[in-house]
Amino acid sequence: MPEITGYHAHVYFDAETQDLAQKLCEDVSRLFPVQMGRMHARNVGPHPRWSCQLGFAPDAFDQVIPWLMLNRNGLTIFTHPETGNHLADHRDRALWMGEMLKLDLSIFEKTNA
């Protein structure tokens, strides 16, 4: 069984919800041991919408995920573990809050097939 070394939660937004997403990301990173990434106003990596990445350790999962569930204000959040197998982490081991979107997993298929 792979070891989970951390988690990434990707908060998706668009031009209309960017301020809401930024506040959510800033709030969670202030309240919990969460590292907030940049607010990407473009699609990055496999993500089909603009997003901000939140990184956190396995021992913060039970605090961060419930808080996001209750405070996401209609935003879609995609969360996956970090095990070193990016394809499986994004395809098979992920959690969705809100709309389930299609990721572009082709960037991982050559490295983790």
N, C-alpha and C positions, 0 to 999 in steps of 0.2 A: 504494500500500500504506500503510495507517495506521501511525503511529508508536506504539509501546508506551512509555508514559511511566512505568509502574509496574505492580505486581501487587497483588491482594488475595487472600489465602487466608482462607476462612471455615471455622473449626473448629466443627462442629456438636456439640451435647451436649444432655443432658436432666438432670433432677434427680439421677439416679443417677451420671452421668458428669461432672458439673460440676467437681468437684475435679480430676479427671484432665485435663480440658480446660484448666482454669486453669493447672495445672502445666506442661502442654505449651506453652501460649502464653507463659507467663513464661520458660520455658527457652529457647525459640527467640528471643525478643526480647532475652534476655541474651547469647546466643551469637553472634547475627548482627545486622546493621543492619536490624532489623524494628521497626516501630511497632505496638505492641499496642493495640487498641481496647478498649472496654468489654466485659465479659461480660454479654451480653443474655439474661436469663432470661425471654424472650418472643420471638416471631417478629418480625423487623425486616425491612422492605423486601421483597424477593422471596424471602427465605429461609424454608423450611418448618419450621425447627427453631430452637431457641435457638442462639445463635452468638457467636463472638468473631472480629473481623476482624483480620488481620495484614497490614499494608501494607509493601511493600518495593520497592526500585528494580530495574530490569531487570538491573543488574550483580550483584545478589545472588541471582538466580533459581537459578543452578547450585550454590549452597550451601544455600539454604533448602529447595528442593523435595526434593532427595535426603534431607536430614535429616528432613523431615516424613514422607517415605515410610517411613523406617526407625524412626521414633519415635512414630507416631500412635496406637499401642496400641489399634487397633480403632475409633478415632473416624473419622467421615466428614469429609473436608476437600474443599471446593469452591474451586478457584483459577481466577481469570480475569484477563486483562490489562486495563489501563486505556488505552483509545485515544480516549475521548470518545464512542464509540457504545455506550452502556450495554446496549442490547438485543442487539446482535451480540456484545459482550464476554461477556455472561452466557449467551446461547443458543448461539452458534456457535464460540466460541473458548475454551471452558472445559476444565479438567482436573478429573477426579474421582478421589479416593482413597477407596475404600470404596463404600458404597451410593450409587447415582445416584438423586437425589431430584428431584421435580418442583418447579421454581421457579414463583413467581407473577410472570410477566413482564409482566403487564398494566400495571404501573406505568411501563414503558419504552415501550410500543407507541405512545403518542401522541407522544412526543418524538423517537423514532428510527425511525419506520416506513419 
